[in-house]
């Protein structure tokens, strides 16, 4: 039988998987990518050209390289396309924490984008955010009022700085949501001081606080700490997060909810582990 042509969604998912692999390794030979993902050299070059055109990786002679770590951690263009299935699973649990009529505070974490889409379906909701993308997602909903925190605009596609913190200090939310760039032993970190300070300010501005972090965030640190799991009423992660990290968060007194990823995600992860030896 003729081979079925993959859908646009399947092609994009493969490209995101390629990008994630390059980011994890730092630099990879194109021949190795072709073998790993089971596609022709021509197909892989098309994938890499597309990713390079979107400034997501650098295509060199016979190999591809990731951008510097700080650039990837701070640039929205890298973060929003990674671990989409994990983000959806976490946000499905997070949405259950919100009730119609509440005021919801959300930082600019791309992990929260699926949550913003879910909240846009609720009624009589106020969303406070420093993220222009979250404002664009929730803003068109007739029953949702968006309060956008101003300040200095950055490559995160969000606002930050003293003006942002001052505006947040005059508001009060029923529940606040943030994510973390890095997490280890129950503590959370960010590579940029001002964004770490914003996450700390969210804790003070909300009556109840929830942090979302998928398994890829754990076992890592960054320059600036912004609290530990005990600062949050609920931490939401997925079932591929190392058990010792989950226990460390519970050791701080946090309620930890664990989202179950579908079998397809787990199979891919297991396959990658086997190939890596």
C-alpha positions as CSV (number, residue, x, y, z in Angstrom):
1,X,0.0,0.0,0.0
2,X,1.2,3.6,-0.7
3,X,2.7,5.4,2.3
4,X,0.3,7.9,3.9
5,X,1.5,11.4,3.8
6,X,1.8,12.9,7.3
7,X,-0.6,15.7,8.3
8,X,0.6,19.2,8.9
9,X,0.1,18.7,12.6
10,X,2.3,15.6,12.5
11,X,5.0,17.4,10.5
12,X,5.0,20.3,13.0
13,X,5.2,17.9,15.9
14,X,8.2,16.2,14.3
15,X,9.9,19.5,13.9
16,X,9.3,20.4,17.5
17,X,10.7,17.0,18.5
18,X,13.8,17.8,16.3
19,X,14.1,21.2,17.9
20,X,13.9,19.8,21.4
21,X,16.5,17.2,20.6
22,X,18.9,19.8,19.3
23,X,18.3,22.1,22.3
24,X,19.0,19.2,24.6
25,X,22.3,18.2,22.8
26,X,23.4,21.7,21.9
27,X,24.8,20.6,18.5
28,X,23.8,17.6,16.3
29,X,24.9,16.2,13.0
30,X,22.2,16.3,10.3
31,X,22.9,12.6,9.4
32,X,22.2,11.6,13.0
33,X,18.9,13.5,13.0
34,X,17.8,11.7,9.8
35,X,18.5,8.3,11.4
36,X,16.9,9.2,14.7
37,X,13.7,10.5,13.3
38,X,13.4,7.9,10.4
39,X,13.0,10.4,7.6
40,X,14.9,11.0,4.3
41,X,17.8,13.5,4.2
42,X,15.7,15.8,2.0
43,X,12.9,15.8,4.5
44,X,15.2,16.5,7.3
45,X,16.7,19.4,5.4
46,X,13.2,20.8,4.8
47,X,12.5,20.6,8.5
48,X,15.7,22.2,9.5
49,X,15.3,25.0,6.9
50,X,11.9,25.8,8.3
51,X,13.2,25.9,11.9
52,X,16.2,28.0,10.9
53,X,13.9,30.4,9.0
54,X,11.9,30.8,12.3
55,X,15.2,31.5,14.1
56,X,14.7,28.5,16.3
57,X,18.1,26.9,15.5
58,X,21.2,27.6,13.5
59,X,21.9,25.4,10.4
60,X,25.6,24.9,9.8
61,X,27.6,22.8,7.3
62,X,26.5,19.2,8.0
63,X,25.1,20.0,11.4
64,X,22.7,22.2,13.4
65,X,23.3,24.0,16.6
66,X,21.0,25.5,19.3
67,X,21.1,29.1,20.3
68,X,22.8,30.0,23.6
69,X,21.0,28.8,26.7
70,X,20.0,32.2,28.0
71,X,18.6,33.2,24.6
72,X,16.4,30.1,24.5
73,X,15.2,30.5,28.1
74,X,14.1,34.1,27.5
75,X,12.8,34.1,23.9
76,X,9.1,33.3,23.5
77,X,9.7,31.9,20.0
78,X,11.6,28.9,21.6
79,X,9.4,28.3,24.5
80,X,5.9,28.4,23.2
81,X,6.3,25.4,20.8
82,X,8.0,23.0,23.2
83,X,6.2,20.3,25.2
84,X,2.8,21.2,24.0
85,X,1.2,18.0,25.0
86,X,2.6,18.3,28.5
87,X,1.3,21.9,28.8
88,X,-2.2,20.9,27.7
89,X,-2.2,18.1,30.4
90,X,-1.1,20.4,33.1
91,X,-3.5,23.2,32.1
92,X,-6.5,20.7,32.1
93,X,-5.9,20.2,35.8
94,X,-5.2,23.9,36.4
95,X,-8.5,25.0,34.8
96,X,-10.4,23.0,37.4
97,X,-9.0,25.3,40.1
98,X,-10.9,28.3,38.6
99,X,-14.5,29.3,39.2
100,X,-16.7,31.7,37.2
101,X,-16.6,35.2,38.6
102,X,-13.1,35.0,39.9
103,X,-10.2,37.3,39.3
104,X,-7.3,35.3,37.9
105,X,-3.6,36.4,37.8
106,X,-1.4,34.9,35.2
107,X,2.3,35.6,34.4
108,X,3.8,35.4,30.9
109,X,4.8,31.7,31.1
110,X,4.1,29.9,27.8
111,X,3.0,26.9,29.9
112,X,-0.1,28.9,30.7
113,X,-1.2,29.6,27.1
114,X,-3.5,26.5,27.0
115,X,-5.0,27.6,30.4
116,X,-5.8,31.0,28.9
117,X,-7.7,29.3,26.1
118,X,-9.7,27.3,28.6
119,X,-10.5,30.2,30.8
120,X,-11.8,32.2,27.8
121,X,-14.7,29.8,27.9
122,X,-15.8,30.7,31.5
123,X,-18.2,33.5,32.4
124,X,-17.7,36.7,34.4
125,X,-13.9,36.3,34.7
126,X,-11.2,38.9,35.2
127,X,-7.7,38.0,33.9
128,X,-4.7,40.1,35.1
129,X,-1.5,39.4,33.1
130,X,1.7,41.0,32.0
131,X,1.6,38.7,28.9
132,X,0.5,40.2,25.6
133,X,-0.2,36.7,24.2
134,X,-2.4,35.8,27.1
135,X,-4.2,39.1,26.6
136,X,-4.7,38.2,23.0
137,X,-6.0,34.8,23.8
138,X,-8.5,35.8,26.5
139,X,-9.3,39.3,25.4
140,X,-11.8,38.5,22.6
141,X,-14.0,36.5,24.9
142,X,-17.1,38.6,25.7
143,X,-17.4,37.4,29.3
144,X,-13.7,37.9,30.2
145,X,-12.2,41.3,31.2
146,X,-8.5,41.5,30.7
147,X,-6.3,43.8,32.8
148,X,-2.9,44.1,31.1
149,X,0.0,45.1,33.3
150,X,2.2,47.7,31.6
151,X,5.9,48.2,31.8
152,X,9.1,47.6,29.8
153,X,8.4,45.3,26.8
154,X,10.8,42.4,26.3
155,X,11.5,39.4,24.1
156,X,9.2,37.4,26.3
157,X,6.4,39.3,24.6
158,X,5.5,40.7,28.0
159,X,6.0,43.6,30.2
160,X,8.3,43.8,33.2
161,X,10.1,46.2,35.5
162,X,9.1,48.6,38.4
163,X,6.0,49.9,36.6
164,X,4.7,46.3,36.2
165,X,5.3,45.5,39.9
166,X,3.8,48.8,41.0
167,X,0.6,48.1,39.0
168,X,0.4,44.6,40.3
169,X,0.8,45.9,43.9
170,X,-2.6,47.8,43.5
171,X,-4.5,44.7,42.4
172,X,-5.8,41.6,44.2
173,X,-6.6,38.2,42.6
174,X,-8.5,35.2,43.8
175,X,-6.0,32.8,42.3
176,X,-2.5,33.2,40.7
177,X,-0.8,31.0,38.1
178,X,2.9,30.9,37.2
179,X,5.4,28.4,35.8
180,X,9.1,27.9,36.5
181,X,12.0,27.9,34.1
182,X,13.9,25.5,36.4
183,X,13.1,23.4,39.4
184,X,15.3,21.3,41.7
185,X,14.8,19.8,45.2
186,X,11.5,21.6,45.6
187,X,12.9,25.1,44.8
188,X,12.2,27.2,41.7
189,X,14.6,29.3,39.5
190,X,14.6,31.8,36.7
191,X,17.6,33.2,34.6
192,X,16.3,36.8,34.7
193,X,16.1,38.6,38.0
194,X,13.1,40.8,37.1
195,X,11.0,37.9,36.1
196,X,11.9,36.1,39.3
197,X,10.7,39.2,41.2
198,X,7.5,39.2,39.3
199,X,6.7,35.6,40.3
200,X,7.4,36.5,43.9
201,X,5.0,39.5,43.5
202,X,2.3,37.2,42.2
203,X,2.5,35.2,45.4
204,X,1.7,38.4,47.4
205,X,-1.1,39.5,45.0
206,X,-3.2,36.3,45.0
207,X,-5.2,34.7,47.7
208,X,-4.3,31.3,46.3
209,X,-1.3,30.3,44.2
210,X,-0.7,27.5,41.7
211,X,2.6,26.7,39.9
212,X,2.7,24.5,36.8
213,X,5.9,22.8,35.7
214,X,6.3,19.8,33.3
215,X,9.0,17.2,33.8
216,X,11.5,18.9,31.5
217,X,11.9,21.7,34.1
218,X,13.2,19.5,36.9
219,X,16.8,18.8,37.9
220,X,17.9,22.2,36.7
221,X,18.7,25.5,38.3
222,X,19.1,29.1,37.1
223,X,20.7,32.2,38.5
224,X,17.7,33.6,40.5
225,X,15.6,31.7,43.0
226,X,12.0,32.7,43.4
227,X,10.7,30.5,46.3
228,X,10.0,26.9,46.9
229,X,7.0,24.5,46.6
230,X,5.8,25.5,50.1
231,X,5.0,29.0,48.8
232,X,2.3,27.5,46.6
233,X,-1.1,26.0,47.5
234,X,-0.9,23.6,44.6
235,X,2.0,22.5,42.3
236,X,1.0,20.7,39.0
237,X,3.4,18.5,37.1
238,X,3.2,15.4,35.0
239,X,3.9,11.7,35.7
240,X,7.3,11.8,34.0
241,X,8.7,14.1,36.6
242,X,11.2,12.1,38.8
243,X,9.5,10.8,41.9
244,X,12.2,12.3,44.1
245,X,11.4,15.7,42.8
246,X,7.7,15.2,43.5
247,X,8.5,14.0,47.1
248,X,10.8,17.0,47.6
249,X,8.0,19.4,46.7
250,X,5.6,17.5,49.0
251,X,8.2,17.8,51.7
252,X,7.7,21.6,51.6
253,X,4.0,21.0,52.4
254,X,2.7,21.6,48.9
255,X,-0.2,19.7,47.4
256,X,1.2,18.2,44.2
257,X,-1.2,17.2,41.4
258,X,0.3,14.9,38.8
259,X,-1.2,14.9,35.3
260,X,-1.1,11.6,33.4
261,X,0.4,11.9,29.9
262,X,-1.0,9.8,27.2
263,X,0.7,6.6,26.1
264,X,2.0,8.1,22.9
265,X,4.1,10.6,24.8
266,X,5.4,7.9,27.2
267,X,6.3,5.6,24.3
268,X,8.3,8.3,22.5
269,X,10.2,9.1,25.7
270,X,10.9,5.4,26.4
271,X,12.1,5.0,22.8
272,X,14.4,8.0,23.1
273,X,15.8,6.6,26.3
274,X,16.6,3.3,24.7
275,X,18.3,4.8,21.7
276,X,20.4,7.0,24.0
277,X,21.6,3.8,25.8
